[in-house]
Amino acid sequence: MTPEIRTDRLMLRGWRAADKEPYALLNADSQVMRHFPATLTRDQSDQMVDRMVAAWDARCFGLWAVDRLDSGEFIGFVGLAAPNWQTDFTPCVEVGWRLAHAHWGQGFAPEAARATLAFGFGHVDLPNDEIVSFATKQNLNSQRVMQKLGMRLDPSREFDHPLTPGWGQQRHVLYCIDRALWQARVGE
């Protein structure tokens, strides 16, 4: 069973069948997907939801569906993932997010990601005792979220994403936060 986490304005919860339609609309939005190789079809989006549910069952952590508490509206996902591809910094646990464009710029991604980091450092067996996050070099909005979380840019771990060979935005930056830095940030 997927645990639920409530923040001041959000509910992080398990996925429901009713989430598939709004999630597919989010994944079909070229603005939301501008730092990905392509938008997703409904079938691709539905398969992604199924994989996210299966990840929770397999690992006891994963990507939560996120609702706004004020409206009950589904706005996207935030959570932890374990990439299944190989690079210099894998295995790792990544914090990630994808929110509908209408909900950008309101602080929802950092709010939910902070709760996710707390869950990760409190409940997940982390390789290297750290959580990472990465984005294309052009994705400055996600990089700002990483900075707001207190994550540090590690230029030595910049990489070409192995699942996007030849794609123009293949180069990614990596931010990280270890347990000691997280605990210092929480204590501030």
N, C-alpha and C positions, 0 to 999 in steps of 0.2 A: 504494500500500500504506500502510495506517495504521501509523504508528510506535507502538511500545509503550513505556510508561513504568512503571517499578517504583518505588514508594515503600517506606517501611519496612513497611507493612502491606497495600498495595494494588497491583493490576496494572491499569493503564489500557491498554485494547487495542481492537482493531477489533471490530465487531459480528459475531455468528454467528447463524445461523438459530435455534439453540437458545435464544438470548436473548429471542426474541419472546414466549414464554409467560410467563416471570417478569416481563418488562417490562410486559406487558399486565396482570398481576396488580397490579403496582405502580401503574399508571395507573388501575386500577379502585378503588383504595383511597381512600375519601373523606377519610381523615386526610392522606394524602400530597398530595391534590389540593385541599385546603381553600382554598388561595389562588389557585385557578384557577376559571374559570367553571363547569367541570363535569369529572366523571371522563371517561375515554376508553373507548370500546368497543374490543374486540379489533381490529377492522379499523382504527380510527383509530390505535391504538397501533402496529400493524404498519406502517402507512403512515408513521408518524413515524420508525420504525427505518429504513425504506427511504430517507427524506429525509436522515437523519443519515449513512448510508453514502454517498449521492450527494454530500453536502456535502464529505466528505473527498476524494472523487474530483475535485470541481470546484475546491476551494480549497487543498488540502493542509493543512487544519486542520479541526477539528470537535469533535464530542462523542464521547468515548470510552465504551465499556462498561467498567464497573468491577467487578473481582472482589476479594474478600478473599483474601489469600495464605494465611491459616491454614486456611481451609475450602474455598477454591476457589469459593465461592458468589458468584454474580452479585448485585450490590446496587443497581445503577442506572447513572446516567451522570454524568460531569463533563467539562467541556471548554469549547471556544470556539465561538461562533456569530457570524454576521454578519446581524443582523436585516434583513429585506427590506422593511420598512415605513419610512415617512418620519416624522421628528420633528426637533426642533431639534438633536439631538446625533448624528443619523445622517448619513453612514455611520459605523459604529463596529464594534468587536469586543467581544463580551460574554463574560465567564466565567460559567458557569452549572452547576447541579447539580440532580439529582433522585434521591434515595435512598429505598429501601424503609424504611418506618417502623421496622422492627425494628433498623435500623442507625443510627438517629439518636442523637445525644448521645454518640457515641464518638470524635468528632474526625475522622471519615473525610472529611467534606465539606471542611474546611479543608486537610487533608493532601493530598487529590487536587487541590484548587484551587490550592494553592501550586505543585505540579508543573506544573499547567496554565499558570499565570502565567509560570513560568520558560520553558516551551516557547514561549508567545506572545511574550515579549520577546526570545527567542533566535532564533525561526524565522518569525515572521509579519510581513508589512508592515502596520503598524498605522496607521490614520488618526489623526492628532493625537498619535501616539506614546503612546497610552494604551489601557488596557483598562478597560471599564466593567462594572458589574453592577447589576441593578435588580430590585426586588420590590415587591409591593403594600405600602402603608404599614402594613398589619396584619401582614405577615409578618416578625415580629421575629426568628425563628430564622435566616432567611436573612440578615437585616441583621447579626446577630451574626457570622455567618461572614465577611461582607464586612469587618467591623471587625477580626476576627482576622487577616485577610489584609493589614491595613494600608491598606485602601482608605479614602478620605475621602468623606463625604457631601457632595454638591453640591446644596444646596437650590435653587439657581437653575435646575437641570435637572429638577426634579420635573415629572411629566407624567401625562396621562391616556393610558393605553395605547390606541393607535389600533385594535387588533384586538378590543377589548372595549367598544364603545360601549354606554352605559346600564348596565353591570355595576356593582354596588355597590362592588367593590374595584378599580375602574378606575384610581384614582390610585396612581401608583408613585413611589418614591424612587429616586435614582440615586447610586451610589457609583463612584468612579474611582480609578485609580492610574496614574501616568505612569512612564516608564522611569527617570527620575532618582529618584523616590521608591522604586520597586521596588529599584533598585540600592542605595540607602541602607539599605533594610530587610534586604536579603540580606547586606550587609556588617556588620550588627549582631552 
